[in-house]
Amino acid sequence: MNFKPLHDRVLVKRVESDEKTKGGLIIPDSAKEKPAEGEVVACGEGARKDSGELIAPSVKAGDRILFGKWSGTEVTIDGKELLIMKESDILGIIA
């Protein structure tokens, strides 16, 4: 993939949710919500302070993250559906 996000932007691949509930009910595609969990594919170099100093991103490629329901912009790159979002849209890293 030949795409590198700029500044404090992050490229994220959504992680698919389960097809069944814990009770065993199958969830149809029309009732599924888009997952707010994903994996970081690529990161920009980071934001800059007013002084020009670089602030390194807190996430790195391969991190599993949670993000807001309406975060990011959906894009298709090399046939894959991905999200581009600001690092501030990320709620946390799943350990």
N, CA, C and O atoms as a DFTB+ gen file, in Angstrom:
380 C
 N C O
     1  1       0.854      -1.170       0.000
     2  2       0.000       0.000       0.000
     3  2       0.899       1.231       0.000
     4  3       1.809       1.353       0.820
     5  1       0.635       2.117      -0.908
     6  2       1.436       3.328      -1.039
     7  2       0.666       4.531      -0.526
     8  3       0.288       5.408      -1.304
     9  1       0.433       4.579       0.772
    10  2      -0.259       5.721       1.370
    11  2       0.345       5.993       2.733
    12  3       0.464       5.086       3.557
    13  1       0.725       7.231       2.972
    14  2       1.252       7.635       4.274
    15  2       0.463       8.851       4.729
    16  3       0.470       9.882       4.055
    17  1      -0.222       8.742       5.873
    18  2      -0.960       9.889       6.399
    19  2      -0.007      11.024       6.762
    20  3       1.153      10.795       7.103
    21  1      -0.513      12.242       6.683
    22  2       0.281      13.410       7.030
    23  2      -0.046      13.893       8.438
    24  3      -1.127      13.627       8.963
    25  1       0.892      14.597       9.035
    26  2       0.740      15.269      10.325
    27  2       0.244      14.310      11.410
    28  3       0.890      13.294      11.665
    29  1      -0.886      14.611      12.052
    30  2      -1.375      13.769      13.157
    31  2      -2.513      12.856      12.708
    32  3      -3.360      12.478      13.516
    33  1      -2.536      12.504      11.429
    34  2      -3.582      11.622      10.918
    35  2      -3.150      10.165      11.037
    36  3      -1.959       9.853      11.041
    37  1      -4.153       9.270      11.135
    38  2      -3.903       7.841      11.314
    39  2      -4.783       7.081      10.327
    40  3      -5.950       7.428      10.146
    41  1      -4.239       6.053       9.690
    42  2      -4.982       5.183       8.789
    43  2      -5.378       3.939       9.572
    44  3      -4.521       3.264      10.142
    45  1      -6.691       3.629       9.603
    46  2      -7.212       2.557      10.452
    47  2      -8.050       1.576       9.640
    48  3      -8.833       1.975       8.778
    49  1      -7.874       0.281       9.929
    50  2      -8.710      -0.773       9.345
    51  2      -9.682      -1.222      10.425
    52  3      -9.262      -1.610      11.515
    53  1     -10.986      -1.173      10.131
    54  2     -11.989      -1.620      11.104
    55  2     -11.837      -3.112      11.376
    56  3     -11.476      -3.881      10.485
    57  1     -12.117      -3.514      12.617
    58  2     -12.124      -4.918      13.002
    59  2     -13.576      -5.369      12.982
    60  3     -14.432      -4.750      13.614
    61  1     -13.854      -6.437      12.263
    62  2     -15.235      -6.917      12.126
    63  2     -15.756      -7.458      13.450
    64  3     -15.022      -8.085      14.214
    65  1     -17.043      -7.202      13.710
    66  2     -17.674      -7.674      14.939
    67  2     -18.181      -9.103      14.761
    68  3     -18.212      -9.632      13.650
    69  1     -18.575      -9.712      15.868
    70  2     -19.062     -11.085      15.848
    71  2     -20.378     -11.189      15.100
    72  3     -21.162     -10.241      15.059
    73  1     -20.612     -12.365      14.504
    74  2     -21.854     -12.634      13.784
    75  2     -22.973     -13.042      14.739
    76  3     -24.150     -12.971      14.385
    77  1     -22.604     -13.473      15.961
    78  2     -23.596     -13.951      16.928
    79  2     -23.466     -13.188      18.236
    80  3     -22.406     -12.649      18.558
    81  1     -24.559     -13.152      18.982
    82  2     -24.525     -12.589      20.329
    83  2     -24.012     -13.657      21.278
    84  3     -23.833     -14.807      20.877
    85  1     -23.771     -13.292      22.537
    86  2     -23.316     -14.268      23.524
    87  2     -24.357     -15.351      23.752
    88  3     -24.014     -16.480      24.105
    89  1     -25.630     -15.015      23.550
    90  2     -26.722     -15.981      23.722
    91  2     -26.918     -16.880      22.526
    92  3     -27.731     -17.803      22.586
    93  1     -26.191     -16.642      21.424
    94  2     -26.271     -17.507      20.259
    95  2     -27.152     -16.988      19.135
    96  3     -27.314     -17.667      18.121
    97  1     -27.732     -15.787      19.293
    98  2     -28.560     -15.225      18.237
    99  2     -27.684     -14.706      17.102
   100  3     -26.668     -14.055      17.344
   101  1     -28.078     -14.994      15.869
   102  2     -27.339     -14.513      14.703
   103  2     -27.810     -13.104      14.371
   104  3     -29.011     -12.847      14.284
   105  1     -26.864     -12.199      14.188
   106  2     -27.174     -10.798      13.901
   107  2     -27.145     -10.598      12.385
   108  3     -26.104     -10.808      11.762
   109  1     -28.273     -10.196      11.774
   110  2     -28.260      -9.954      10.326
   111  2     -27.455      -8.700       9.989
   112  3     -27.304      -7.807      10.823
   113  1     -26.938      -8.641       8.757
   114  2     -26.119      -7.498       8.322
   115  2     -26.848      -6.173       8.468
   116  3     -26.225      -5.158       8.779
   117  1     -28.158      -6.164       8.249
   118  2     -28.917      -4.912       8.320
   119  2     -29.003      -4.360       9.736
   120  3     -29.240      -3.165       9.913
   121  1     -28.816      -5.205      10.752
   122  2     -28.923      -4.770      12.143
   123  2     -27.566      -4.484      12.783
   124  3     -27.499      -3.969      13.899
   125  1     -26.490      -4.819      12.076
   126  2     -25.156      -4.615      12.645
   127  2     -24.782      -3.143      12.609
   128  3     -25.099      -2.423      11.663
   129  1     -24.101      -2.717      13.659
   130  2     -23.515      -1.379      13.673
   131  2     -22.069      -1.506      13.230
   132  3     -21.439      -2.548      13.410
   133  1     -21.553      -0.438      12.653
   134  2     -20.148      -0.456      12.279
   135  2     -19.318      -0.483      13.552
   136  3     -19.580       0.281      14.481
   137  1     -18.319      -1.359      13.604
   138  2     -17.512      -1.441      14.821
   139  2     -16.697      -0.184      15.048
   140  3     -16.241       0.458      14.103
   141  1     -16.520       0.159      16.317
   142  2     -15.716       1.319      16.691
   143  2     -14.362       0.835      17.198
   144  3     -13.731       1.473      18.042
   145  1     -13.937      -0.290      16.673
   146  2     -12.655      -0.882      17.038
   147  2     -11.888      -1.124      15.753
   148  3     -12.465      -1.528      14.743
   149  1     -10.593      -0.879      15.793
   150  2      -9.810      -1.053      14.588
   151  2      -8.342      -1.288      14.868
   152  3      -7.895      -1.307      16.014
   153  1      -7.605      -1.467      13.779
   154  2      -6.164      -1.677      13.865
   155  2      -5.485      -0.567      13.067
   156  3      -5.874      -0.274      11.936
   157  1      -4.477       0.039      13.665
   158  2      -3.733       1.110      13.004
   159  2      -2.884       0.505      11.894
   160  3      -2.091      -0.407      12.130
   161  1      -3.059       1.023      10.681
   162  2      -2.297       0.554       9.528
   163  2      -1.057       1.431       9.328
   164  3       0.036       0.924       9.073
   165  1      -1.238       2.748       9.446
   166  2      -0.124       3.693       9.265
   167  2      -0.403       4.969      10.041
   168  3      -1.557       5.314      10.295
   169  1       0.670       5.672      10.416
   170  2       0.559       6.931      11.172
   171  2       1.378       8.007      10.475
   172  3       2.370       7.724       9.804
   173  1       0.937       9.247      10.652
   174  2       1.719      10.380      10.193
   175  2       2.866      10.633      11.158
   176  3       3.016       9.930      12.158
   177  1       3.667      11.635      10.853
   178  2       4.840      11.924      11.695
   179  2       4.474      12.602      13.009
   180  3       5.291      12.636      13.929
   181  1       3.257      13.145      13.115
   182  2       2.816      13.792      14.352
   183  2       2.459      15.247      14.138
   184  3       2.719      15.820      13.080
   185  1       1.860      15.834      15.159
   186  2       1.452      17.243      15.114
   187  2       2.651      18.124      15.469
   188  3       3.680      17.642      15.942
   189  1       2.494      19.402      15.233
   190  2       3.543      20.360      15.588
   191  2       2.988      21.398      16.543
   192  3       1.857      21.862      16.400
   193  1       3.815      21.754      17.525
   194  2       3.475      22.848      18.434
   195  2       3.656      24.167      17.697
   196  3       4.224      24.200      16.605
   197  1       3.177      25.246      18.291
   198  2       3.360      26.571      17.693
   199  2       4.838      26.912      17.509
   200  3       5.203      27.663      16.605
   201  1       5.682      26.354      18.373
   202  2       7.121      26.611      18.284
   203  2       7.779      25.800      17.158
   204  3       8.954      26.005      16.854
   205  1       7.026      24.882      16.540
   206  2       7.570      24.053      15.468
   207  2       8.056      22.702      15.941
   208  3       8.428      21.854      15.130
   209  1       8.058      22.491      17.253
   210  2       8.508      21.217      17.814
   211  2       7.506      20.119      17.464
   212  3       6.295      20.329      17.546
   213  1       8.013      18.946      17.074
   214  2       7.185      17.815      16.673
   215  2       6.672      17.056      17.898
   216  3       7.436      16.752      18.814
   217  1       5.374      16.754      17.905
   218  2       4.771      15.926      18.954
   219  2       4.534      14.552      18.339
   220  3       3.665      14.405      17.479
   221  1       5.288      13.545      18.764
   222  2       5.196      12.198      18.200
   223  2       3.830      11.578      18.501
   224  3       3.264      11.829      19.565
   225  1       3.293      10.773      17.583
   226  2       1.998      10.128      17.833
   227  2       2.092       9.111      18.968
   228  3       3.148       8.523      19.204
   229  1       0.972       8.911      19.669
   230  2       0.915       7.956      20.778
   231  2       0.646       6.538      20.303
   232  3       0.835       5.584      21.058
   233  1       0.203       6.389      19.052
   234  2      -0.096       5.068      18.505
   235  2       0.909       4.733      17.420
   236  3       1.594       5.608      16.891
   237  1       0.986       3.450      17.099
   238  2       1.883       2.998      16.031
   239  2       1.163       1.936      15.214
   240  3       0.139       1.408      15.647
   241  1       1.683       1.624      14.054
   242  2       1.091       0.599      13.193
   243  2       1.008      -0.722      13.960
   244  3       1.964      -1.139      14.614
   245  1      -0.156      -1.369      13.866
   246  2      -0.367      -2.643      14.550
   247  2      -1.143      -2.513      15.846
   248  3      -1.651      -3.514      16.351
   249  1      -1.253      -1.302      16.409
   250  2      -2.018      -1.101      17.647
   251  2      -3.503      -1.321      17.387
   252  3      -4.024      -0.925      16.345
   253  1      -4.184      -1.959      18.346
   254  2      -5.646      -2.108      18.310
   255  2      -6.234      -0.963      19.109
   256  3      -5.843      -0.729      20.252
   257  1      -7.178      -0.246      18.503
   258  2      -7.693       0.974      19.118
   259  2      -9.215       0.995      19.162
   260  3      -9.884       0.241      18.456
   261  1      -9.749       1.876      20.007
   262  2     -11.165       2.216      20.022
   263  2     -11.282       3.660      19.577
   264  3     -10.462       4.500      19.946
   265  1     -12.311       3.950      18.777
   266  2     -12.518       5.315      18.307
   267  2     -13.999       5.644      18.333
   268  3     -14.839       4.751      18.441
   269  1     -14.315       6.920      18.234
   270  2     -15.693       7.375      18.266
   271  2     -16.509       6.828      17.101
   272  3     -15.974       6.545      16.030
   273  1     -17.806       6.683      17.326
   274  2     -18.706       6.090      16.341
   275  2     -18.691       6.828      15.005
   276  3     -18.767       6.194      13.953
   277  1     -18.594       8.144      15.031
   278  2     -18.640       8.936      13.805
   279  2     -17.268       9.485      13.420
   280  3     -17.184      10.451      12.661
   281  1     -16.213       8.897      13.922
   282  2     -14.854       9.385      13.668
   283  2     -14.364       9.004      12.282
   284  3     -14.732       7.960      11.744
   285  1     -13.544       9.847      11.722
   286  2     -12.819       9.519      10.505
   287  2     -13.588       9.702       9.215
   288  3     -14.794       9.948       9.200
   289  1     -12.839       9.571       8.133
   290  2     -13.363       9.643       6.777
   291  2     -13.117       8.301       6.114
   292  3     -11.986       7.815       6.089
   293  1     -14.174       7.697       5.574
   294  2     -14.030       6.392       4.925
   295  2     -13.408       6.567       3.546
   296  3     -13.821       7.425       2.765
   297  1     -12.405       5.737       3.263
   298  2     -11.729       5.746       1.965
   299  2     -11.505       4.305       1.520
   300  3     -11.498       3.390       2.344
   301  1     -11.324       4.106       0.223
   302  2     -10.981       2.791      -0.312
   303  2      -9.610       2.903      -0.961
   304  3      -9.411       3.675      -1.899
   305  1      -8.665       2.116      -0.443
   306  2      -7.300       2.118      -0.963
   307  2      -6.928       0.676      -1.284
   308  3      -7.020      -0.199      -0.424
   309  1      -6.510       0.431      -2.514
   310  2      -6.160      -0.919      -2.979
   311  2      -7.300      -1.906      -2.730
   312  3      -7.052      -3.067      -2.404
   313  1      -8.548      -1.454      -2.883
   314  2      -9.706      -2.322      -2.708
   315  2     -10.089      -2.599      -1.266
   316  3     -10.992      -3.397      -1.015
   317  1      -9.426      -1.961      -0.315
   318  2      -9.728      -2.158       1.103
   319  2     -10.412      -0.922       1.655
   320  3      -9.997       0.202       1.372
   321  1     -11.476      -1.128       2.453
   322  2     -12.159      -0.005       3.086
   323  2     -11.436       0.359       4.371
   324  3     -11.304      -0.467       5.274
   325  1     -10.967       1.604       4.451
   326  2     -10.186       2.076       5.587
   327  2     -10.747       3.407       6.074
   328  3     -11.610       4.001       5.429
   329  1     -10.250       3.864       7.210
   330  2     -10.625       5.158       7.771
   331  2      -9.373       6.009       7.945
   332  3      -8.320       5.509       8.341
   333  1      -9.498       7.297       7.644
   334  2      -8.442       8.251       7.968
   335  2      -9.019       9.157       9.042
   336  3     -10.069       9.769       8.851
   337  1      -8.323       9.240      10.178
   338  2      -8.820      10.070      11.277
   339  2      -7.669      10.781      11.959
   340  3      -6.508      10.392      11.825
   341  1      -8.007      11.823      12.686
   342  2      -7.004      12.508      13.494
   343  2      -6.714      11.648      14.733
   344  3      -7.578      10.910      15.208
   345  1      -5.521      11.755      15.226
   346  2      -5.150      10.978      16.400
   347  2      -6.045      11.330      17.596
   348  3      -6.286      10.483      18.456
   349  1      -6.531      12.559      17.655
   350  2      -7.389      12.973      18.771
   351  2      -8.757      12.286      18.751
   352  3      -9.467      12.310      19.757
   353  1      -9.145      11.667      17.611
   354  2     -10.398      10.906      17.528
   355  2     -10.281       9.532      18.180
   356  3     -11.292       8.874      18.426
   357  1      -9.071       9.101      18.456
   358  2      -8.841       7.794      19.059
   359  2      -9.084       7.901      20.561
   360  3      -8.522       8.767      21.231
   361  1      -9.935       7.002      21.083
   362  2     -10.292       7.025      22.482
   363  2      -9.288       6.271      23.356
   364  3      -9.069       6.640      24.510
   365  1      -8.687       5.232      22.819
   366  2      -7.716       4.478      23.607
   367  2      -7.140       3.309      22.844
   368  3      -7.619       2.944      21.770
   369  1      -6.093       2.724      23.423
   370  2      -5.425       1.560      22.855
   371  2      -5.841       0.334      23.656
   372  3      -5.830       0.360      24.887
   373  1      -6.209      -0.744      22.956
   374  2      -6.588      -1.988      23.623
   375  2      -5.325      -2.795      23.863
   376  3      -4.605      -3.129      22.922
   377  1      -5.062      -3.103      25.106
   378  2      -3.833      -3.838      25.457
   379  2      -4.023      -5.333      25.317
   380  3      -3.094      -6.100      25.570
